[in-house]
Amino acid sequence: MTSLHADEAFLGHYQLSHDPFAPRVPGFKFFPAQRKPVLGQLHHLARYSQLLLVVTGPLGSGKTLLRQALVASTNKQSVQSVVVSARGAGDAAGVLRQVAQALDVSTAEPNAILKQVVQLGLTGQEVYLLVDDAEQLDESALEALLALAAGTPEGRPHVFLFGESSLIADLEQISGDQELFHVIELQPYEEEETREYLAQRLEGAGAGIELFSAQQISDIHESSDGWPGTINQVARDAMIEAMIASRSAVKRPKMGFTMPKKHVLAISAVVVVAVAAAWLIPGRSKAPTTAGAPTEQAQLPLGKPTPNVEFANSGQPTNLPMVGQPVMRGPLAEEAGGISEGDDGVPVEGSSATPPTVTTTAPPAGVPAGQPAAKPTPAPTVATAKPAPVTKPVAPAPVAKPAPAPAAKPAEKPAATVAKAGAAGSSWYASQPTGNFVVQILGTSSEANAQAFVKEQGGEYRYFKKVLNGKPLYVITYGNFSSRAAADSAIKTLPAKVQAGKPWPRTVASVQQELATTR
């Protein structure tokens, strides 16, 4: 799950009717704090001012929602609103073509458009011309819009530009000393306004502000700088992270299988008896089998050498309780008695499951040397038993050679993780031409969310890490384009859910600058 998608799991967990932090939600109410006074000011200036009106603010400051509220709050019978986007059509021809089409004008020229505005005025209708993403307008488009805003003595449209602050410098250069436009700069929310904004969004989706603690609200405000677009993003991330954390606490990973309790108790009893037998059997030290006939031994190198244990009872095999019992495999064996094994059942080197050294004794008196003696039984290794000195070996009785343990399979090489891709992504941005463009998709305070989104989308999606207000922010981008026009065209081909987040093109140079400040 990523911070971009509020799927049914997210909605169901909090019992929400819709994603409260989506750009457009059902029954959205325009938030009054900081923005309602601006809305009233725009209506007032449209009525009494002859200047082109400019609303500026950074990405996520609420410019688009303010423009939508302006259109929604006008009288549809007396005002015809024409909304134009500068994305992909930032020159004069592109802008005038959109305006002429909306007003049903055959010629996309300022004079022809002004004549239509005058005709509409005679019928009692004013024209509101609203341009979104106005920072992408070039000089020719700005000059054409200033000419429309000036109008003629008979009539003029009310022109509103919504864009980032870089737009102001371009207008000042064209206007010179003339006063041709008026600027309104949007301000961020205060912390109390952030809380009220969150409450309004949650209430619209059927929840309440109690979903966030006071500390969470403070953190959301600090991380977003009070800008509503970033508040939406950070708040959604916080809710998804809390949901994942609560589910992880409830649903713990289960064992692959469960052995009945009576079997576990039986195995535990066998282990206890085996250990007791190893300590209680007499003759743990070296003793002769007959008078003057010392016991001679030979070691069979089975696996890693361990201390030997020998039994002085005339070389006869001792039947230990472990004989004939099934082999335990981890993780059940670990629970039963601390036995550890590899993934394929081979004991781990150095564990208590390492095969013990087998000790054989010379045949007892009266048994011919060529006659095979009874097969000895392997005895468990005892950590405190000292190894007996090895004397000149006597030909041991033939012992069945144990079957070799299956070789452990080499561990599979882990696949490359998204985290490595993200680290490599930072160097990728640094290696690209500064004049190229990438499309910024979203930013999230959780690297796990960024990794999950990049892994899900694949292709040309990458992310880099920046620092915002002393906290990490992981920014996801798409593609690599030689021009802004190519980046704008690519945005139109992205999935609808990705486009809903209003991705936008930015230069590689701006990314490199953020990476440099992060270091």
SULBELRA-V515242 format. One record per residue. D_FIRST is the distance of its C-alpha to the first C-alpha in whole Angstrom. Layout:
d_first=D_FIRST
d_first=D_FIRST
//
This chain:
d_first=0
d_first=4
d_first=7
d_first=8
d_first=7
d_first=8
d_first=8
d_first=11
d_first=9
d_first=9
d_first=12
d_first=14
d_first=13
d_first=15
d_first=17
d_first=17
d_first=18
d_first=16
d_first=14
d_first=17
d_first=16
d_first=16
d_first=19
d_first=20
d_first=20
d_first=23
d_first=26
d_first=25
d_first=28
d_first=29
d_first=29
d_first=32
d_first=32
d_first=33
d_first=33
d_first=35
d_first=38
d_first=37
d_first=37
d_first=40
d_first=42
d_first=40
d_first=42
d_first=45
d_first=45
d_first=45
d_first=48
d_first=50
d_first=49
d_first=50
d_first=48
d_first=44
d_first=42
d_first=39
d_first=36
d_first=34
d_first=31
d_first=28
d_first=25
d_first=23
d_first=26
d_first=26
d_first=29
d_first=27
d_first=27
d_first=30
d_first=32
d_first=30
d_first=32
d_first=35
d_first=35
d_first=34
d_first=37
d_first=40
d_first=42
d_first=42
d_first=45
d_first=47
d_first=44
d_first=42
d_first=39
d_first=38
d_first=35
d_first=35
d_first=32
d_first=33
d_first=30
d_first=32
d_first=35
d_first=36
d_first=40
d_first=43
d_first=43
d_first=39
d_first=39
d_first=43
d_first=42
d_first=39
d_first=41
d_first=44
d_first=42
d_first=41
d_first=44
d_first=46
d_first=48
d_first=49
d_first=49
d_first=47
d_first=49
d_first=49
d_first=53
d_first=52
d_first=49
d_first=51
d_first=53
d_first=51
d_first=50
d_first=53
d_first=54
d_first=51
d_first=52
d_first=55
d_first=54
d_first=52
d_first=49
d_first=47
d_first=44
d_first=41
d_first=40
d_first=37
d_first=35
d_first=31
d_first=30
d_first=34
d_first=34
d_first=33
d_first=37
d_first=40
d_first=43
d_first=44
d_first=42
d_first=43
d_first=46
d_first=46
d_first=44
d_first=46
d_first=49
d_first=48
d_first=47
d_first=51
d_first=52
d_first=55
d_first=58
d_first=57
d_first=53
d_first=50
d_first=46
d_first=44
d_first=42
d_first=39
d_first=37
d_first=33
d_first=32
d_first=32
d_first=35
d_first=36
d_first=37
d_first=40
d_first=42
d_first=42
d_first=43
d_first=46
d_first=47
d_first=48
d_first=49
d_first=52
d_first=54
d_first=53
d_first=51
d_first=49
d_first=46
d_first=44
d_first=41
d_first=39
d_first=36
d_first=33
d_first=33
d_first=29
d_first=29
d_first=31
d_first=29
d_first=30
d_first=29
d_first=26
d_first=26
d_first=27
d_first=25
d_first=22
d_first=24
d_first=25
d_first=21
d_first=20
d_first=24
d_first=23
d_first=20
d_first=22
d_first=21
d_first=23
d_first=23
d_first=23
d_first=20
d_first=20
d_first=23
d_first=26
d_first=25
d_first=21
d_first=23
d_first=25
d_first=22
d_first=20
d_first=24
d_first=25
d_first=21
d_first=22
d_first=26
d_first=26
d_first=25
d_first=23
d_first=20
d_first=19
d_first=19
d_first=17
d_first=14
d_first=15
d_first=15
d_first=12
d_first=10
d_first=13
d_first=12
d_first=8
d_first=10
d_first=13
d_first=11
d_first=9
d_first=13
d_first=15
d_first=13
d_first=14
d_first=18
d_first=18
d_first=17
d_first=19
d_first=19
d_first=22
d_first=25
d_first=26
d_first=29
d_first=31
d_first=35
d_first=37
d_first=39
d_first=42
d_first=41
d_first=40
d_first=43
d_first=45
d_first=44
d_first=44
d_first=48
d_first=48
d_first=47
d_first=49
d_first=52
d_first=52
d_first=52
d_first=55
d_first=57
d_first=56
d_first=58
d_first=60
d_first=62
d_first=65
d_first=66
d_first=63
d_first=66
d_first=68
d_first=71
d_first=74
d_first=74
d_first=77
d_first=80
d_first=80
d_first=77
d_first=74
d_first=71
d_first=69
d_first=66
d_first=63
d_first=60
d_first=57
d_first=55
d_first=52
d_first=48
d_first=49
d_first=52
d_first=52
d_first=55
d_first=57
d_first=59
d_first=62
d_first=64
d_first=68
d_first=69
d_first=71
d_first=68
d_first=67
d_first=63
d_first=61
d_first=59
d_first=56
d_first=54
d_first=51
d_first=52
d_first=51
d_first=48
d_first=44
d_first=42
d_first=39
d_first=36
d_first=33
d_first=31
d_first=34
d_first=37
d_first=35
d_first=35
d_first=39
d_first=41
d_first=39
d_first=39
d_first=36
d_first=36
d_first=34
d_first=31
d_first=34
d_first=36
d_first=39
d_first=39
d_first=38
d_first=41
d_first=42
d_first=41
d_first=43
d_first=43
d_first=45
d_first=48
d_first=51
d_first=54
d_first=57
d_first=60
d_first=63
d_first=67
d_first=70
d_first=72
d_first=74
d_first=78
d_first=79
d_first=76
d_first=77
d_first=75
d_first=74
d_first=73
d_first=69
d_first=68
d_first=66
d_first=62
d_first=61
d_first=58
d_first=55
d_first=55
d_first=52
d_first=52
d_first=53
d_first=52
d_first=55
d_first=58
d_first=60
d_first=60
d_first=63
d_first=66
d_first=66
d_first=69
d_first=71
d_first=69
d_first=71
d_first=70
d_first=67
d_first=67
d_first=65
d_first=61
d_first=58
d_first=56
d_first=52
d_first=50
d_first=48
d_first=44
d_first=41
d_first=40
d_first=37
d_first=34
d_first=33
d_first=30
d_first=27
d_first=26
d_first=23
d_first=21
d_first=20
d_first=17
d_first=15
d_first=16
d_first=20
d_first=19
d_first=18
d_first=21
d_first=23
d_first=21
d_first=23
d_first=27
d_first=26
d_first=26
d_first=29
d_first=31
d_first=30
d_first=33
d_first=33
d_first=34
d_first=31
d_first=28
d_first=24
d_first=21
d_first=19
d_first=16
d_first=14
d_first=15
d_first=13
d_first=14
d_first=12
d_first=13
d_first=10
d_first=7
d_first=10
d_first=10
d_first=7
d_first=8
d_first=11
d_first=11
d_first=9
d_first=12
d_first=14
d_first=18
d_first=19
d_first=16
d_first=17
d_first=16
d_first=19
d_first=20
d_first=22
d_first=23
d_first=23
d_first=26
d_first=26
d_first=22
d_first=20
d_first=18
d_first=16
d_first=16
d_first=15
d_first=18
d_first=19
d_first=22
d_first=26
d_first=28
d_first=32
d_first=32
d_first=30
d_first=31
d_first=30
d_first=26
d_first=27
d_first=27
d_first=24
d_first=22
d_first=24
d_first=22
d_first=19
d_first=16
d_first=17
d_first=13
d_first=14
d_first=17
d_first=17
d_first=16
d_first=19
d_first=19
d_first=23
d_first=25
d_first=26
d_first=29
d_first=28
d_first=31
d_first=29
d_first=26
d_first=29
d_first=30
d_first=27
d_first=27
d_first=30
d_first=30
d_first=27
d_first=29
//
